[in-house]
Amino acid sequence: MDGKGKTTALYNRGMNDKAYKVTVAKDLEDLIPAFMRNRNKELETLKVALAAADFEQLRQLGHRMKGVGNSYGFAHVSVLGQEIEDGALSGDRASLEAHIAQYGDYLSKVQIAFE
């Protein structure tokens, strides 16, 4: 395995398949497409804020993610929001880069079921 494969394997070990599966209340089904569009816009805003080293905007975005994720049944969005908020407060750019990358990965792989 090359160096890139090892990095990917280590990274993927952090999230199991269960973390990518979300069950959302059936009465929220109509709201989820807009919710997901907003999360993808948020991801782009996080990337721009990181590039500009705008830690206050990163903190605010992380805080919002923390609240909105659980509200819609996306607990992992809330967990990552907390990590991003904490990274912004401490100015930990490496942590922010890692968690923003994890957020992008999560958004691209999440599987949503309604009940």
MOQUI-V127380 format. One record per residue. RES is the residue in one letter. PSI is psi in whole degrees, -180 to 180 (* if undefined). BURIAL is b if it has 16 or more other C-alpha atoms within 10 Angstrom, else e. Layout:
[[RES:PSI:BURIAL] [RES:PSI:BURIAL]]
This chain:
[[M:135:e] [D:174:e] [G:-38:e] [K:-41:e] [G:-39:e] [K:-42:e] [T:-44:e] [T:-44:e] [A:-43:e] [L:-41:e] [Y:-46:e] [N:-23:e] [R:-25:e] [G:-23:e] [M:122:e] [N:170:e] [D:-33:e] [K:-34:e] [A:-22:e] [Y:-4:b] [K:126:b] [V:134:b] [T:123:e] [V:144:b] [A:137:e] [K:-34:e] [D:-8:e] [L:-2:e] [E:-42:e] [D:-22:e] [L:-19:e] [I:-39:e] [P:-45:e] [A:-38:e] [F:-47:b] [M:-39:e] [R:-43:e] [N:-36:e] [R:-39:b] [N:-37:b] [K:-41:e] [E:-40:b] [L:-46:b] [E:-40:e] [T:-39:e] [L:-43:b] [K:-42:b] [V:-44:e] [A:-38:b] [L:-45:b] [A:-33:e] [A:0:e] [A:40:e] [D:82:e] [F:-30:b] [E:-43:e] [Q:-41:b] [L:-42:b] [R:-46:b] [Q:-43:b] [L:-44:b] [G:-43:b] [H:-43:b] [R:-43:b] [M:-42:b] [K:-42:b] [G:-44:b] [V:-32:b] [G:-55:b] [N:-32:e] [S:-30:e] [Y:4:b] [G:12:b] [F:74:b] [A:-35:b] [H:-30:b] [V:-41:b] [S:-41:b] [V:-48:b] [L:-36:b] [G:-43:b] [Q:-43:b] [E:-41:b] [I:-43:b] [E:-47:b] [D:-43:b] [G:-37:b] [A:-41:b] [L:-35:e] [S:-7:e] [G:26:b] [D:89:e] [R:-39:b] [A:-42:e] [S:-43:b] [L:-46:b] [E:-45:b] [A:-45:e] [H:-33:b] [I:-39:b] [A:-42:e] [Q:-38:b] [Y:-45:b] [G:-43:b] [D:-46:e] [Y:-49:b] [L:-32:b] [S:-19:e] [K:-13:e] [V:139:b] [Q:126:e] [I:130:e] [A:151:e] [F:140:e] [E:*:e]]
